[in-house]
Amino acid sequence: MSTPRIKINIKKIAHNAKTLNRLYGSKGIEVIGVTKAVCGNPDVAAALVNNGISILADSRIINIRRMRKAGVQAEFLLLRTPLLSQAEDVVKYADISLNSEVSVIKELSKFAKMNYTKHKIILMVELGDLREGIMPLDLDDTVKQVLALDGIELAGIGTNLACFGGIQPDNDKMVSLSSLAKNIEEKYNLNIKFISGGNSANYNWFMSTNDVGRINNLRLGESIYLGCETLYRKPIPGLYIDAFTLVAEVIESKIKPSHPFGKIAQDAFGNVPEFQDRGKIKRVILGIGLQDVQVSGLTPKADIEILGSSSDHIVIDARKIELKTGDEVEFNLNYGALLSAMTSPYVFKKVEENFWMPKNIAKALNKNTAIIKNYFQPSLLKKTTLD
Ligand SMILES: *Cc1c(COP(=O)(O)O)cnc(C)c1O
């Protein structure tokens, strides 16, 4: 089978999505499923939707288009605050977007009016992480300007923490967001639908509080895919942490020295490498490298060690394990590795344990058995796509 490939276990992702949706739902918090780490993969997206998630969010319009085109039935939210030059497509493809700049919202308003639609926005508030967001003192004025725009519906306010500055979404931050929401609602006599408190990093806050205040929404990616919270990367009880597996193939296997010989200078990336001398070792080369995946985010499943990598190779110490050319080696991935492997066109995406099919096909199945035959062609079931 083709390598390198990333195996995507849909059943495990579905289980994680369902479990988190129930958990957060128990205190009145709705989960938005974030698809950017899987580049809007329609099989993954459908698994989220089929397990109770009705809004999907991605940072790229191209991924939202991909899911729409595949027939995924959801509302779509654009996560990255829009580029000014992108406003027309945002209105066309996204139902909701996160925003922090009035100039951009005015542009969204222009295209919404042109298309006789209303575009929903969630205003992002800066609470200390220092990525996107309006400073709290400026929120009131921004709301006033937004409410005056046609074609725009102020659907919510939100914040994003633990992404750039590593700031914890703790009780103080969530109380701040709740009270900002309350002030705006009172002042402008509004009912704000989404009060979106953050991302996978909000797990610890959620578990430690009985009163979530006005927070009624979170946008979750990593905890669904990798089964962990993201402040300390601890596994969340009851979730799978191995829904994704990266598979690479051995292209050379020899007993060689562990220390390079000759005069040392720079390696392929301009670094002067240092190596430990541990005598002769089982040096194995895998046909996968930095063009495929962020190698530093890989953990081998077997007891072997990654010694280093270049664009197209990973060199490992196979220790006590026998590996020959053609053998496969498996890795778990962290978020960076997952994102890079899903983004790389060189990594085959192998969807496994999937029982979802597009709605139009499911409908047709009831009427026409010829379609059943076509749909269940082995090539379609064992889908390996270079997409
Ligand atoms: C990526 C992203 C998320 C999801 O973050 P996870 O850590 O994957 O849960 C939520 N909100 C915004 C604005 C994002 O960019």
The ligand as a Gaussian input file, in Angstrom:
#p B3LYP/6-31G(d) Opt

LIG

0 1
 C       -7.681000      26.816000      15.556000
 C       -8.688000      27.620000      16.253000
 C       -9.553000      27.009000      17.175000
 C       -9.455000      25.545000      17.548000
 O       -8.346000      25.330000      18.370000
 P       -8.022000      23.876000      18.990000
 O       -6.895000      24.125000      19.898000
 O       -7.662000      23.012000      17.831000
 O       -9.243000      23.426000      19.683000
 C      -10.512000      27.798000      17.780000
 N      -10.612000      29.111000      17.490000
 C       -9.792000      29.735000      16.620000
 C       -9.964000      31.189000      16.364000
 C       -8.805000      29.013000      15.975000
 O       -8.001000      29.628000      15.116000

